[in-house]
Amino acid sequence: MLLDLGQNINQSIEYTKKLFSDFGRLVILIILDIIPIVNLIVAGYMARVIRETPSVDSPPKLENYGNMWIDGLKIAVASLIYMIIPMILIILGGMSLFASFMIPIQGSGFQKIPFGFIPAGLGAMFFGIGIIFAFLVAIILAMAIVHMIKTDNFGKAFAVSEILGIIGKIRWGSYIVWLIVIFIFAVIVGAIGAIPVIGWLISLVISPIFGVFAARSAALTYTSSESPTVTTAPTAPTGAPSGKKFCISCGAEIPDEATFCPGCGKPQ
């Protein structure tokens, strides 16, 4: 089943709304999210959302905090490895353009010397290349994280050929549009956080909610790349009750309107 962006977003929003059915869980996520290092648990919770999608239609319980922290650490490390080169280029270029420091010059007091003695033109080039590189890496990173979690294999985060193949099945045009939509949502969340006085407080509440939404949406996008195999599909028995159909993957009886099998999670 190819990506239907509208359905993806709507399903992700409906899923995220269910966070509010357990107010205590939401409060704990908000508190954990503001504590450095500990907030890796929240990233691990997003990993659990990805892992359970699409077979489970409501956010998971908060449990097994140690496992969630480890999953969050894997996400952080994989993201850092992907972004380390763009970050270095951006930092070097940015500091050469905007930063300077004072050093004593004999007989002249203190003078400003450009950071690292990198010419401004070269710094601008580094900065621009870093931004472009970061954007290109981010395109792959989104599915790399989901692929790592779905396969439960850290090394799969760097299986670039597999990840590109997954994006190809989704279709690049649809995938890029999905990324743009998620980016717009992220910008809106960031803009809300910039509201004077109360913005930071609203941001604390919205951040884990947006994280659950983005995780669910990313997992649905990933799942849309899985092409069902029709050759092994069982034939519905004669006289099967109306309003029912059978999973084309595992053969389980499922509701007629189901788009995913509740048993194996495969798209229909």
C-alpha positions in Angstrom: 0.0 0.0 0.0 1.6 3.3 -1.1 1.6 6.3 1.1 -1.6 8.2 1.5 -0.5 11.4 3.1 -3.9 12.6 4.2 -4.7 9.2 5.8 -1.3 9.0 7.4 -1.7 12.4 9.1 -5.3 11.8 10.2 -4.4 8.4 11.7 -1.4 9.9 13.4 -3.5 12.7 14.9 -6.2 10.3 16.1 -3.5 8.1 17.6 -1.9 11.0 19.4 -5.2 12.2 20.8 -5.3 9.0 22.9 -2.3 10.3 24.9 -4.9 12.4 26.8 -6.8 9.4 27.9 -4.1 8.8 30.5 -3.2 12.2 31.9 -0.7 10.8 34.3 1.3 9.2 31.5 1.4 12.5 29.6 2.6 14.4 32.7 5.4 11.9 33.3 6.5 12.3 29.7 6.6 16.0 30.0 8.6 15.9 33.2 11.0 13.3 31.8 11.5 15.4 28.7 12.9 18.4 30.5 15.6 16.4 32.4 18.9 16.0 30.5 20.1 12.5 29.9 16.9 11.2 31.5 15.0 12.5 28.5 16.4 9.7 26.4 13.6 7.7 28.0 11.1 9.9 26.0 13.0 9.2 22.8 12.8 5.5 23.7 9.1 5.9 24.2 8.9 7.2 20.6 10.8 4.1 19.6 8.1 2.0 21.2 5.5 3.9 19.3 7.3 3.1 16.0 7.9 -0.5 17.0 4.2 -1.1 17.7 2.8 0.7 14.6 0.6 -0.2 12.9 -0.6 -3.3 14.9 -1.5 -1.2 18.0 -3.9 1.7 17.7 -3.1 3.5 21.0 0.1 4.9 22.6 2.0 2.4 24.7 2.1 2.3 28.5 5.1 3.8 30.3 7.0 0.8 31.5 10.4 -0.8 31.3 12.2 2.5 31.6 15.6 1.0 31.3 14.8 -0.5 27.9 13.3 2.8 26.7 16.4 4.7 27.8 18.6 2.3 25.8 16.4 2.7 22.8 16.6 6.5 23.2 20.4 6.3 23.5 20.6 4.3 20.2 18.5 7.0 18.5 20.8 9.7 19.8 24.0 8.0 18.9 22.8 7.1 15.4 21.6 10.6 14.8 24.9 12.0 16.0 26.9 9.7 13.7 24.8 10.8 10.7 25.1 14.5 11.6 28.6 14.8 12.9 30.2 15.9 9.5 27.5 18.5 8.8 27.7 19.8 12.4 31.5 20.2 12.1 31.2 22.1 8.8 28.4 24.4 10.2 30.2 25.1 13.4 33.5 25.9 11.7 31.8 28.0 9.0 29.6 29.8 11.5 32.4 30.6 14.0 34.6 31.9 11.2 31.8 34.2 10.1 30.4 35.4 13.3 32.7 34.6 16.2 36.0 36.2 17.1 38.2 36.3 20.2 40.6 38.8 21.7 44.4 38.1 21.9 47.1 40.4 23.2 49.2 42.0 20.6 52.4 43.6 22.0 52.1 47.4 21.9 48.6 47.3 20.6 46.5 46.0 23.5 43.9 43.5 22.4 42.8 42.8 18.8 40.1 40.6 17.4 41.4 37.7 15.3 39.0 35.6 13.2 38.3 32.2 14.7 40.8 29.6 13.5 42.2 32.1 11.0 39.7 30.7 8.5 39.0 33.4 5.8 35.4 34.6 5.8 34.8 33.4 2.2 35.9 29.9 3.1 33.9 30.0 6.3 30.8 30.9 4.3 31.4 28.0 1.9 31.8 25.6 4.9 28.6 26.9 6.4 26.6 26.6 3.2 27.9 23.1 2.4 27.1 22.0 6.0 23.5 23.2 5.8 23.0 21.4 2.4 24.7 18.3 3.7 22.6 18.3 6.9 19.4 18.6 4.8 20.4 15.7 2.6 21.4 13.5 5.5 18.1 14.3 7.3 16.2 12.9 4.4 17.8 9.5 4.9 18.0 9.8 8.7 14.2 9.8 9.2 13.8 6.3 7.7 17.2 5.1 9.0 15.9 5.5 12.6 12.6 3.8 11.8 14.5 1.0 10.0 16.8 0.5 13.0 13.9 0.2 15.4 11.7 -2.0 13.2 14.5 -4.5 12.7 15.8 -4.1 16.2 19.3 -3.8 14.8 21.5 -0.8 15.4 23.6 -1.5 12.4 20.6 -1.3 10.1 20.5 2.5 10.8 23.5 2.7 8.4 22.3 0.2 5.8 22.0 3.0 3.3 21.1 0.9 0.3 18.2 -0.8 2.2 17.0 2.6 3.4 17.1 4.1 -0.1 15.2 1.0 -1.3 12.5 1.6 1.3 12.2 5.2 0.3 12.0 4.2 -3.3 9.0 1.9 -2.5 7.3 4.7 -0.7 8.1 6.9 -3.8 10.5 9.8 -3.4 7.9 12.4 -4.3 5.5 11.2 -1.6 8.3 10.8 0.9 9.6 14.3 0.3 6.1 15.8 0.6 5.7 13.9 3.9 9.0 15.3 5.2 7.9 18.8 4.3 4.6 18.4 6.2 6.4 17.1 9.3 8.9 20.0 9.0 6.0 22.5 8.9 4.5 21.0 12.0 7.9 21.2 13.7 8.2 24.8 12.7 4.8 25.6 14.2 5.8 23.9 17.4 9.0 25.9 17.5 7.1 29.1 16.8 4.7 28.4 19.7 7.8 28.0 22.0 9.0 31.4 21.0 5.9 33.2 22.3 7.0 35.6 25.0 6.6 34.6 28.7 4.4 31.5 28.3 5.9 30.0 25.1 8.4 27.9 26.9 5.8 26.4 29.1 3.5 25.5 26.2 6.5 24.1 24.4 7.2 21.7 27.3 3.7 20.3 27.0 3.7 20.1 23.2 7.1 18.6 22.7 6.3 15.0 23.7 2.9 15.2 22.1 4.5 16.2 18.8 7.1 13.5 19.2 4.4 10.8 19.5 2.7 12.2 16.4 5.9 12.3 14.4 6.9 8.8 15.5 3.5 7.4 14.5 3.5 9.2 11.2 7.1 8.0 10.4 6.2 4.4 11.2 3.1 4.5 9.0 5.3 6.0 6.2 7.8 3.1 6.6 5.0 0.5 6.7 3.6 1.9 3.5 6.7 0.6 1.7 5.9 -3.0 2.6 4.3 -4.6 -0.5 2.0 -7.5 0.5 2.5 -10.8 -1.2 -0.7 -12.0 -2.8 0.5 -15.4 -3.9 0.2 -16.9 -0.4 -3.2 -15.3 0.4 -5.7 -17.8 1.6 -9.1 -18.1 -0.1 -12.0 -17.0 2.1 -14.1 -20.0 2.9 -17.5 -20.4 1.3 -20.2 -18.9 3.3 -17.9 -16.6 5.2 -19.9 -14.0 7.1 -20.3 -10.6 5.4 -18.3 -7.7 6.7 -15.2 -9.8 7.1 -12.1 -10.5 5.1 -8.8 -12.3 5.5 -5.3 -11.0 5.9 -3.4 -11.4 2.7 -0.3 -12.2 4.7 -1.1 -14.4 7.7 -4.7 -15.4 6.8 -6.3 -14.2 10.0 -9.9 -13.0 9.8 -10.0 -9.2 10.0 -12.7 -6.5 9.8 -13.7 -5.6 6.2 -12.7 -2.0 6.7 -9.2 -2.8 8.1 -6.3 -1.3 6.3 -3.8 -3.2 8.5 -4.0 -6.7 10.0 -4.4 -6.4 13.8 -2.5 -9.7 14.2 0.6 -9.4 12.0 0.4 -5.6 11.3 0.8 -6.1 7.5 -0.9 -3.6 5.2 -4.0 -4.9 3.2 
